[in-house]
């Protein structure tokens, strides 16, 4: 059995999920994981469906047959073989520019040190013309204490940056991300998606 991933973005309306699941059932496919998001503010709908072709239908046949469904709802839709490697360009700003700025401000007394900084954070986002202004894919923080040194801060910052970047790349290459204006929709990983890979 061959596994596929379907991604859909379109204007929100009744019947989208029914049309997708109905089409896949007609083609002898079984849905094994599904995530959807209806953005009530923008009126956009996003969906990611993992499915298995139990009758061995080839990708081309499934894709061609889905075109009328996609046209009916004005969908931006893509179907990918699950696990297909995606060409990805990774762009990073120089290491620790935010962390270095934080440490510099701490050294010159420009941070409210007396109030006690307790978190160091990292953000991964899509690239735009303005540095660090793209739609956010992943964020995390790590707790720090007053007893730690600047070297500790750098080490903890590197760790959290590495974890955030790994999770963001995983989401992107598994087609779990959708750009929604200046924001992103990021669906959770499918069950077992980390088990088949070495993350770290």
Rosetta constraint file for C-alpha pairs under 8 A:
AtomPair CA 1 CA 52 HARMONIC 6.31 0.50
AtomPair CA 1 CA 53 HARMONIC 5.82 0.50
AtomPair CA 1 CA 54 HARMONIC 5.51 0.50
AtomPair CA 1 CA 55 HARMONIC 7.41 0.50
AtomPair CA 1 CA 56 HARMONIC 6.04 0.50
AtomPair CA 2 CA 52 HARMONIC 5.57 0.50
AtomPair CA 2 CA 53 HARMONIC 5.46 0.50
AtomPair CA 2 CA 54 HARMONIC 7.42 0.50
AtomPair CA 2 CA 56 HARMONIC 6.57 0.50
AtomPair CA 2 CA 81 HARMONIC 7.70 0.50
AtomPair CA 3 CA 50 HARMONIC 7.15 0.50
AtomPair CA 3 CA 51 HARMONIC 5.70 0.50
AtomPair CA 3 CA 52 HARMONIC 4.38 0.50
AtomPair CA 3 CA 53 HARMONIC 6.40 0.50
AtomPair CA 3 CA 81 HARMONIC 6.16 0.50
AtomPair CA 3 CA 82 HARMONIC 5.31 0.50
AtomPair CA 4 CA 50 HARMONIC 5.79 0.50
AtomPair CA 4 CA 51 HARMONIC 5.43 0.50
AtomPair CA 4 CA 52 HARMONIC 6.22 0.50
AtomPair CA 4 CA 53 HARMONIC 7.73 0.50
AtomPair CA 4 CA 79 HARMONIC 6.68 0.50
AtomPair CA 4 CA 80 HARMONIC 5.53 0.50
AtomPair CA 4 CA 81 HARMONIC 4.40 0.50
AtomPair CA 4 CA 82 HARMONIC 4.54 0.50
AtomPair CA 5 CA 48 HARMONIC 6.96 0.50
AtomPair CA 5 CA 49 HARMONIC 5.62 0.50
AtomPair CA 5 CA 50 HARMONIC 4.54 0.50
AtomPair CA 5 CA 51 HARMONIC 6.39 0.50
AtomPair CA 5 CA 79 HARMONIC 5.54 0.50
AtomPair CA 5 CA 80 HARMONIC 5.18 0.50
AtomPair CA 5 CA 81 HARMONIC 6.28 0.50
AtomPair CA 5 CA 82 HARMONIC 5.62 0.50
AtomPair CA 5 CA 175 HARMONIC 7.79 0.50
AtomPair CA 6 CA 47 HARMONIC 7.94 0.50
AtomPair CA 6 CA 48 HARMONIC 5.64 0.50
AtomPair CA 6 CA 49 HARMONIC 5.05 0.50
AtomPair CA 6 CA 50 HARMONIC 6.46 0.50
AtomPair CA 6 CA 51 HARMONIC 7.97 0.50
AtomPair CA 6 CA 77 HARMONIC 7.02 0.50
AtomPair CA 6 CA 78 HARMONIC 5.70 0.50
AtomPair CA 6 CA 79 HARMONIC 4.41 0.50
AtomPair CA 6 CA 80 HARMONIC 6.53 0.50
AtomPair CA 7 CA 46 HARMONIC 7.67 0.50
AtomPair CA 7 CA 47 HARMONIC 5.76 0.50
AtomPair CA 7 CA 48 HARMONIC 4.55 0.50
AtomPair CA 7 CA 49 HARMONIC 6.53 0.50
AtomPair CA 7 CA 77 HARMONIC 5.50 0.50
AtomPair CA 7 CA 78 HARMONIC 5.38 0.50
AtomPair CA 7 CA 79 HARMONIC 6.52 0.50
AtomPair CA 7 CA 175 HARMONIC 7.06 0.50
AtomPair CA 8 CA 45 HARMONIC 7.84 0.50
AtomPair CA 8 CA 46 HARMONIC 5.62 0.50
AtomPair CA 8 CA 47 HARMONIC 5.06 0.50
AtomPair CA 8 CA 48 HARMONIC 6.43 0.50
AtomPair CA 8 CA 75 HARMONIC 6.23 0.50
AtomPair CA 8 CA 76 HARMONIC 5.69 0.50
AtomPair CA 8 CA 77 HARMONIC 4.46 0.50
AtomPair CA 8 CA 78 HARMONIC 6.82 0.50
AtomPair CA 9 CA 44 HARMONIC 7.13 0.50
AtomPair CA 9 CA 45 HARMONIC 5.63 0.50
AtomPair CA 9 CA 46 HARMONIC 4.56 0.50
AtomPair CA 9 CA 47 HARMONIC 6.59 0.50
AtomPair CA 9 CA 75 HARMONIC 5.67 0.50
AtomPair CA 9 CA 76 HARMONIC 5.20 0.50
AtomPair CA 9 CA 77 HARMONIC 6.54 0.50
AtomPair CA 9 CA 178 HARMONIC 7.76 0.50
AtomPair CA 10 CA 44 HARMONIC 5.75 0.50
AtomPair CA 10 CA 45 HARMONIC 5.34 0.50
AtomPair CA 10 CA 46 HARMONIC 6.77 0.50
AtomPair CA 10 CA 73 HARMONIC 6.96 0.50
AtomPair CA 10 CA 74 HARMONIC 6.06 0.50
AtomPair CA 10 CA 75 HARMONIC 4.64 0.50
AtomPair CA 10 CA 76 HARMONIC 6.21 0.50
AtomPair CA 11 CA 43 HARMONIC 5.96 0.50
AtomPair CA 11 CA 44 HARMONIC 4.54 0.50
AtomPair CA 11 CA 45 HARMONIC 5.68 0.50
AtomPair CA 11 CA 73 HARMONIC 7.46 0.50
AtomPair CA 11 CA 74 HARMONIC 7.27 0.50
AtomPair CA 11 CA 75 HARMONIC 7.63 0.50
AtomPair CA 12 CA 16 HARMONIC 7.99 0.50
AtomPair CA 12 CA 38 HARMONIC 6.68 0.50
AtomPair CA 12 CA 43 HARMONIC 5.47 0.50
AtomPair CA 12 CA 44 HARMONIC 4.99 0.50
AtomPair CA 12 CA 45 HARMONIC 4.76 0.50
AtomPair CA 15 CA 19 HARMONIC 5.95 0.50
AtomPair CA 16 CA 20 HARMONIC 6.23 0.50
AtomPair CA 16 CA 73 HARMONIC 7.30 0.50
AtomPair CA 17 CA 21 HARMONIC 6.05 0.50
AtomPair CA 18 CA 22 HARMONIC 5.75 0.50
AtomPair CA 19 CA 23 HARMONIC 6.01 0.50
AtomPair CA 19 CA 69 HARMONIC 6.90 0.50
AtomPair CA 20 CA 24 HARMONIC 6.24 0.50
AtomPair CA 20 CA 69 HARMONIC 7.43 0.50
AtomPair CA 21 CA 25 HARMONIC 6.10 0.50
AtomPair CA 21 CA 31 HARMONIC 7.66 0.50
AtomPair CA 22 CA 26 HARMONIC 6.21 0.50
AtomPair CA 23 CA 27 HARMONIC 6.36 0.50
AtomPair CA 23 CA 66 HARMONIC 7.26 0.50
AtomPair CA 23 CA 69 HARMONIC 7.96 0.50
AtomPair CA 24 CA 28 HARMONIC 6.47 0.50
AtomPair CA 24 CA 29 HARMONIC 5.06 0.50
AtomPair CA 24 CA 30 HARMONIC 7.04 0.50
AtomPair CA 24 CA 31 HARMONIC 7.75 0.50
AtomPair CA 25 CA 29 HARMONIC 5.22 0.50
AtomPair CA 25 CA 30 HARMONIC 6.55 0.50
AtomPair CA 27 CA 53 HARMONIC 7.71 0.50
AtomPair CA 27 CA 55 HARMONIC 7.88 0.50
AtomPair CA 27 CA 57 HARMONIC 7.38 0.50
AtomPair CA 27 CA 62 HARMONIC 7.24 0.50
AtomPair CA 28 CA 53 HARMONIC 6.09 0.50
AtomPair CA 28 CA 54 HARMONIC 5.76 0.50
AtomPair CA 28 CA 55 HARMONIC 5.55 0.50
AtomPair CA 28 CA 57 HARMONIC 7.80 0.50
AtomPair CA 29 CA 51 HARMONIC 6.34 0.50
AtomPair CA 29 CA 52 HARMONIC 5.39 0.50
AtomPair CA 29 CA 53 HARMONIC 4.35 0.50
AtomPair CA 29 CA 54 HARMONIC 5.50 0.50
AtomPair CA 29 CA 55 HARMONIC 7.21 0.50
AtomPair CA 30 CA 51 HARMONIC 5.37 0.50
AtomPair CA 30 CA 52 HARMONIC 5.22 0.50
AtomPair CA 30 CA 53 HARMONIC 6.55 0.50
AtomPair CA 30 CA 54 HARMONIC 6.81 0.50
AtomPair CA 31 CA 49 HARMONIC 6.89 0.50
AtomPair CA 31 CA 50 HARMONIC 5.96 0.50
AtomPair CA 31 CA 51 HARMONIC 4.19 0.50
AtomPair CA 31 CA 52 HARMONIC 6.50 0.50
AtomPair CA 32 CA 49 HARMONIC 7.77 0.50
AtomPair CA 32 CA 50 HARMONIC 5.65 0.50
AtomPair CA 32 CA 51 HARMONIC 5.23 0.50
AtomPair CA 32 CA 52 HARMONIC 7.09 0.50
AtomPair CA 33 CA 49 HARMONIC 5.85 0.50
AtomPair CA 33 CA 50 HARMONIC 5.00 0.50
AtomPair CA 33 CA 51 HARMONIC 6.90 0.50
AtomPair CA 33 CA 190 HARMONIC 6.39 0.50
AtomPair CA 33 CA 191 HARMONIC 7.84 0.50
AtomPair CA 34 CA 47 HARMONIC 7.38 0.50
AtomPair CA 34 CA 48 HARMONIC 5.81 0.50
AtomPair CA 34 CA 49 HARMONIC 4.43 0.50
AtomPair CA 34 CA 50 HARMONIC 6.23 0.50
AtomPair CA 35 CA 47 HARMONIC 5.68 0.50
AtomPair CA 35 CA 48 HARMONIC 5.36 0.50
AtomPair CA 35 CA 49 HARMONIC 6.54 0.50
AtomPair CA 35 CA 187 HARMONIC 6.41 0.50
AtomPair CA 35 CA 188 HARMONIC 7.83 0.50
AtomPair CA 36 CA 45 HARMONIC 7.44 0.50
AtomPair CA 36 CA 46 HARMONIC 5.54 0.50
AtomPair CA 36 CA 47 HARMONIC 4.19 0.50
AtomPair CA 36 CA 48 HARMONIC 6.42 0.50
AtomPair CA 36 CA 187 HARMONIC 7.74 0.50
AtomPair CA 37 CA 45 HARMONIC 5.87 0.50
AtomPair CA 37 CA 46 HARMONIC 5.18 0.50
AtomPair CA 37 CA 47 HARMONIC 6.42 0.50
AtomPair CA 37 CA 185 HARMONIC 7.72 0.50
AtomPair CA 38 CA 43 HARMONIC 7.15 0.50
AtomPair CA 38 CA 44 HARMONIC 6.09 0.50
AtomPair CA 38 CA 45 HARMONIC 4.55 0.50
AtomPair CA 38 CA 46 HARMONIC 6.44 0.50
AtomPair CA 39 CA 43 HARMONIC 5.53 0.50
AtomPair CA 39 CA 44 HARMONIC 5.31 0.50
AtomPair CA 39 CA 45 HARMONIC 6.19 0.50
AtomPair CA 40 CA 44 HARMONIC 7.23 0.50
AtomPair CA 46 CA 178 HARMONIC 7.33 0.50
AtomPair CA 46 CA 185 HARMONIC 7.74 0.50
AtomPair CA 48 CA 175 HARMONIC 7.65 0.50
AtomPair CA 48 CA 176 HARMONIC 6.75 0.50
AtomPair CA 48 CA 187 HARMONIC 7.74 0.50
AtomPair CA 50 CA 82 HARMONIC 7.76 0.50
AtomPair CA 53 CA 57 HARMONIC 5.98 0.50
AtomPair CA 57 CA 61 HARMONIC 6.52 0.50
AtomPair CA 57 CA 62 HARMONIC 6.68 0.50
AtomPair CA 58 CA 62 HARMONIC 6.47 0.50
AtomPair CA 59 CA 63 HARMONIC 6.00 0.50
AtomPair CA 59 CA 79 HARMONIC 7.69 0.50
AtomPair CA 59 CA 80 HARMONIC 7.81 0.50
AtomPair CA 59 CA 81 HARMONIC 7.43 0.50
AtomPair CA 60 CA 64 HARMONIC 5.95 0.50
AtomPair CA 61 CA 65 HARMONIC 5.96 0.50
AtomPair CA 62 CA 66 HARMONIC 6.17 0.50
AtomPair CA 63 CA 67 HARMONIC 6.67 0.50
AtomPair CA 63 CA 78 HARMONIC 7.88 0.50
AtomPair CA 63 CA 79 HARMONIC 6.51 0.50
AtomPair CA 66 CA 70 HARMONIC 6.30 0.50
AtomPair CA 67 CA 71 HARMONIC 6.05 0.50
AtomPair CA 68 CA 72 HARMONIC 6.05 0.50
AtomPair CA 69 CA 73 HARMONIC 6.60 0.50
AtomPair CA 70 CA 74 HARMONIC 5.80 0.50
AtomPair CA 70 CA 75 HARMONIC 4.75 0.50
AtomPair CA 70 CA 76 HARMONIC 7.16 0.50
AtomPair CA 70 CA 77 HARMONIC 6.61 0.50
AtomPair CA 71 CA 75 HARMONIC 6.34 0.50
AtomPair CA 80 CA 84 HARMONIC 7.15 0.50
AtomPair CA 82 CA 174 HARMONIC 7.95 0.50
AtomPair CA 83 CA 174 HARMONIC 7.56 0.50
AtomPair CA 85 CA 173 HARMONIC 7.44 0.50
AtomPair CA 86 CA 173 HARMONIC 5.88 0.50
AtomPair CA 88 CA 173 HARMONIC 7.67 0.50
AtomPair CA 91 CA 127 HARMONIC 7.60 0.50
AtomPair CA 93 CA 97 HARMONIC 7.40 0.50
AtomPair CA 93 CA 131 HARMONIC 8.00 0.50
AtomPair CA 96 CA 100 HARMONIC 5.59 0.50
AtomPair CA 96 CA 154 HARMONIC 7.96 0.50
AtomPair CA 96 CA 157 HARMONIC 7.70 0.50
AtomPair CA 96 CA 158 HARMONIC 7.57 0.50
AtomPair CA 97 CA 101 HARMONIC 6.09 0.50
AtomPair CA 98 CA 102 HARMONIC 6.19 0.50
AtomPair CA 99 CA 103 HARMONIC 6.20 0.50
AtomPair CA 99 CA 120 HARMONIC 7.91 0.50
AtomPair CA 99 CA 154 HARMONIC 7.07 0.50
AtomPair CA 99 CA 157 HARMONIC 6.95 0.50
AtomPair CA 100 CA 104 HARMONIC 6.03 0.50
AtomPair CA 101 CA 105 HARMONIC 6.12 0.50
AtomPair CA 102 CA 106 HARMONIC 6.15 0.50
AtomPair CA 102 CA 111 HARMONIC 7.95 0.50
AtomPair CA 103 CA 107 HARMONIC 6.18 0.50
AtomPair CA 103 CA 150 HARMONIC 7.07 0.50
AtomPair CA 104 CA 108 HARMONIC 6.35 0.50
AtomPair CA 105 CA 109 HARMONIC 6.03 0.50
AtomPair CA 105 CA 110 HARMONIC 4.80 0.50
AtomPair CA 105 CA 111 HARMONIC 5.73 0.50
AtomPair CA 106 CA 110 HARMONIC 5.89 0.50
AtomPair CA 106 CA 111 HARMONIC 5.24 0.50
AtomPair CA 106 CA 113 HARMONIC 6.98 0.50
AtomPair CA 109 CA 113 HARMONIC 7.39 0.50
AtomPair CA 112 CA 116 HARMONIC 6.91 0.50
AtomPair CA 112 CA 117 HARMONIC 7.51 0.50
AtomPair CA 113 CA 117 HARMONIC 6.29 0.50
AtomPair CA 116 CA 145 HARMONIC 7.80 0.50
AtomPair CA 116 CA 146 HARMONIC 6.66 0.50
AtomPair CA 117 CA 144 HARMONIC 7.40 0.50
AtomPair CA 117 CA 145 HARMONIC 7.44 0.50
AtomPair CA 117 CA 146 HARMONIC 7.59 0.50
AtomPair CA 118 CA 143 HARMONIC 5.55 0.50
AtomPair CA 118 CA 144 HARMONIC 4.92 0.50
AtomPair CA 118 CA 145 HARMONIC 5.86 0.50
AtomPair CA 118 CA 146 HARMONIC 7.84 0.50
AtomPair CA 119 CA 141 HARMONIC 6.12 0.50
AtomPair CA 119 CA 142 HARMONIC 5.52 0.50
AtomPair CA 119 CA 143 HARMONIC 4.58 0.50
AtomPair CA 119 CA 144 HARMONIC 5.53 0.50
AtomPair CA 120 CA 141 HARMONIC 5.46 0.50
AtomPair CA 120 CA 142 HARMONIC 5.39 0.50
AtomPair CA 120 CA 143 HARMONIC 6.56 0.50
AtomPair CA 120 CA 144 HARMONIC 7.06 0.50
AtomPair CA 120 CA 153 HARMONIC 7.67 0.50
AtomPair CA 120 CA 156 HARMONIC 7.85 0.50
AtomPair CA 120 CA 157 HARMONIC 6.35 0.50
AtomPair CA 121 CA 139 HARMONIC 7.29 0.50
AtomPair CA 121 CA 140 HARMONIC 5.66 0.50
AtomPair CA 121 CA 141 HARMONIC 4.02 0.50
AtomPair CA 121 CA 142 HARMONIC 6.30 0.50
AtomPair CA 121 CA 157 HARMONIC 7.12 0.50
AtomPair CA 121 CA 160 HARMONIC 7.07 0.50
AtomPair CA 121 CA 161 HARMONIC 7.75 0.50
AtomPair CA 122 CA 139 HARMONIC 5.67 0.50
AtomPair CA 122 CA 140 HARMONIC 5.66 0.50
AtomPair CA 122 CA 141 HARMONIC 6.35 0.50
AtomPair CA 122 CA 157 HARMONIC 7.48 0.50
AtomPair CA 122 CA 160 HARMONIC 6.31 0.50
AtomPair CA 122 CA 161 HARMONIC 5.23 0.50
AtomPair CA 122 CA 164 HARMONIC 6.69 0.50
AtomPair CA 123 CA 136 HARMONIC 7.04 0.50
AtomPair CA 123 CA 137 HARMONIC 7.65 0.50
AtomPair CA 123 CA 138 HARMONIC 5.86 0.50
AtomPair CA 123 CA 139 HARMONIC 4.44 0.50
AtomPair CA 123 CA 140 HARMONIC 6.82 0.50
AtomPair CA 123 CA 161 HARMONIC 7.33 0.50
AtomPair CA 123 CA 164 HARMONIC 6.70 0.50
AtomPair CA 123 CA 165 HARMONIC 7.91 0.50
AtomPair CA 124 CA 136 HARMONIC 6.05 0.50
AtomPair CA 124 CA 137 HARMONIC 5.58 0.50
AtomPair CA 124 CA 138 HARMONIC 5.25 0.50
AtomPair CA 124 CA 139 HARMONIC 6.39 0.50
AtomPair CA 124 CA 164 HARMONIC 6.41 0.50
AtomPair CA 124 CA 165 HARMONIC 5.89 0.50
AtomPair CA 124 CA 168 HARMONIC 6.39 0.50
AtomPair CA 125 CA 132 HARMONIC 7.25 0.50
AtomPair CA 125 CA 133 HARMONIC 7.75 0.50
AtomPair CA 125 CA 134 HARMONIC 5.49 0.50
AtomPair CA 125 CA 135 HARMONIC 5.40 0.50
AtomPair CA 125 CA 136 HARMONIC 4.09 0.50
AtomPair CA 125 CA 137 HARMONIC 4.89 0.50
AtomPair CA 125 CA 138 HARMONIC 6.89 0.50
AtomPair CA 125 CA 168 HARMONIC 7.84 0.50
AtomPair CA 126 CA 134 HARMONIC 4.91 0.50
AtomPair CA 126 CA 135 HARMONIC 5.49 0.50
AtomPair CA 126 CA 136 HARMONIC 6.51 0.50
AtomPair CA 126 CA 137 HARMONIC 7.07 0.50
AtomPair CA 127 CA 131 HARMONIC 7.38 0.50
AtomPair CA 127 CA 132 HARMONIC 7.40 0.50
AtomPair CA 127 CA 133 HARMONIC 7.58 0.50
AtomPair CA 127 CA 134 HARMONIC 5.31 0.50
AtomPair CA 127 CA 135 HARMONIC 7.89 0.50
AtomPair CA 128 CA 132 HARMONIC 7.71 0.50
AtomPair CA 128 CA 133 HARMONIC 6.55 0.50
AtomPair CA 128 CA 134 HARMONIC 5.17 0.50
AtomPair CA 130 CA 134 HARMONIC 7.46 0.50
AtomPair CA 134 CA 182 HARMONIC 7.18 0.50
AtomPair CA 135 CA 179 HARMONIC 7.20 0.50
AtomPair CA 135 CA 182 HARMONIC 5.37 0.50
AtomPair CA 135 CA 183 HARMONIC 4.74 0.50
AtomPair CA 135 CA 184 HARMONIC 5.74 0.50
AtomPair CA 136 CA 183 HARMONIC 6.50 0.50
AtomPair CA 136 CA 184 HARMONIC 6.25 0.50
AtomPair CA 137 CA 168 HARMONIC 5.65 0.50
AtomPair CA 137 CA 177 HARMONIC 7.58 0.50
AtomPair CA 137 CA 184 HARMONIC 6.52 0.50
AtomPair CA 137 CA 186 HARMONIC 6.84 0.50
AtomPair CA 138 CA 164 HARMONIC 5.98 0.50
AtomPair CA 138 CA 165 HARMONIC 7.58 0.50
AtomPair CA 138 CA 167 HARMONIC 6.97 0.50
AtomPair CA 138 CA 168 HARMONIC 5.51 0.50
AtomPair CA 139 CA 164 HARMONIC 6.05 0.50
AtomPair CA 140 CA 160 HARMONIC 6.83 0.50
AtomPair CA 140 CA 164 HARMONIC 6.46 0.50
AtomPair CA 141 CA 160 HARMONIC 6.76 0.50
AtomPair CA 142 CA 156 HARMONIC 7.13 0.50
AtomPair CA 142 CA 157 HARMONIC 7.71 0.50
AtomPair CA 142 CA 160 HARMONIC 6.70 0.50
AtomPair CA 144 CA 148 HARMONIC 7.00 0.50
AtomPair CA 144 CA 153 HARMONIC 7.40 0.50
AtomPair CA 148 CA 152 HARMONIC 5.83 0.50
AtomPair CA 148 CA 153 HARMONIC 7.13 0.50
AtomPair CA 149 CA 153 HARMONIC 6.44 0.50
AtomPair CA 150 CA 154 HARMONIC 6.33 0.50
AtomPair CA 151 CA 155 HARMONIC 6.23 0.50
AtomPair CA 152 CA 156 HARMONIC 6.06 0.50
AtomPair CA 153 CA 157 HARMONIC 5.87 0.50
AtomPair CA 154 CA 158 HARMONIC 6.15 0.50
AtomPair CA 155 CA 159 HARMONIC 6.33 0.50
AtomPair CA 156 CA 160 HARMONIC 6.30 0.50
AtomPair CA 157 CA 161 HARMONIC 6.05 0.50
AtomPair CA 158 CA 162 HARMONIC 6.09 0.50
AtomPair CA 159 CA 163 HARMONIC 6.33 0.50
AtomPair CA 160 CA 164 HARMONIC 6.09 0.50
AtomPair CA 161 CA 165 HARMONIC 6.07 0.50
AtomPair CA 162 CA 166 HARMONIC 6.14 0.50
AtomPair CA 163 CA 167 HARMONIC 6.25 0.50
AtomPair CA 164 CA 168 HARMONIC 6.13 0.50
AtomPair CA 165 CA 169 HARMONIC 6.14 0.50
AtomPair CA 166 CA 170 HARMONIC 6.12 0.50
AtomPair CA 166 CA 199 HARMONIC 7.22 0.50
AtomPair CA 166 CA 200 HARMONIC 7.95 0.50
AtomPair CA 167 CA 171 HARMONIC 6.18 0.50
AtomPair CA 168 CA 172 HARMONIC 6.23 0.50
AtomPair CA 169 CA 173 HARMONIC 6.06 0.50
AtomPair CA 170 CA 174 HARMONIC 6.14 0.50
AtomPair CA 171 CA 175 HARMONIC 6.44 0.50
AtomPair CA 171 CA 176 HARMONIC 5.13 0.50
AtomPair CA 171 CA 177 HARMONIC 6.24 0.50
AtomPair CA 171 CA 186 HARMONIC 7.14 0.50
AtomPair CA 171 CA 187 HARMONIC 7.79 0.50
AtomPair CA 171 CA 188 HARMONIC 7.97 0.50
AtomPair CA 171 CA 189 HARMONIC 7.20 0.50
AtomPair CA 172 CA 176 HARMONIC 5.97 0.50
AtomPair CA 172 CA 177 HARMONIC 5.68 0.50
AtomPair CA 176 CA 185 HARMONIC 7.96 0.50
AtomPair CA 176 CA 186 HARMONIC 5.58 0.50
AtomPair CA 176 CA 187 HARMONIC 5.13 0.50
AtomPair CA 176 CA 188 HARMONIC 7.22 0.50
AtomPair CA 176 CA 189 HARMONIC 7.40 0.50
AtomPair CA 177 CA 184 HARMONIC 6.64 0.50
AtomPair CA 177 CA 185 HARMONIC 5.62 0.50
AtomPair CA 177 CA 186 HARMONIC 4.53 0.50
AtomPair CA 177 CA 187 HARMONIC 6.53 0.50
AtomPair CA 178 CA 184 HARMONIC 5.55 0.50
AtomPair CA 178 CA 185 HARMONIC 5.05 0.50
AtomPair CA 178 CA 186 HARMONIC 6.56 0.50
AtomPair CA 179 CA 183 HARMONIC 6.11 0.50
AtomPair CA 179 CA 184 HARMONIC 4.53 0.50
AtomPair CA 179 CA 185 HARMONIC 6.37 0.50
AtomPair CA 180 CA 184 HARMONIC 5.19 0.50
AtomPair CA 180 CA 185 HARMONIC 6.61 0.50
AtomPair CA 189 CA 193 HARMONIC 6.32 0.50
AtomPair CA 189 CA 194 HARMONIC 7.89 0.50
AtomPair CA 192 CA 196 HARMONIC 6.88 0.50
AtomPair CA 193 CA 197 HARMONIC 7.40 0.50
AtomPair CA 194 CA 198 HARMONIC 7.36 0.50
AtomPair CA 194 CA 199 HARMONIC 7.20 0.50
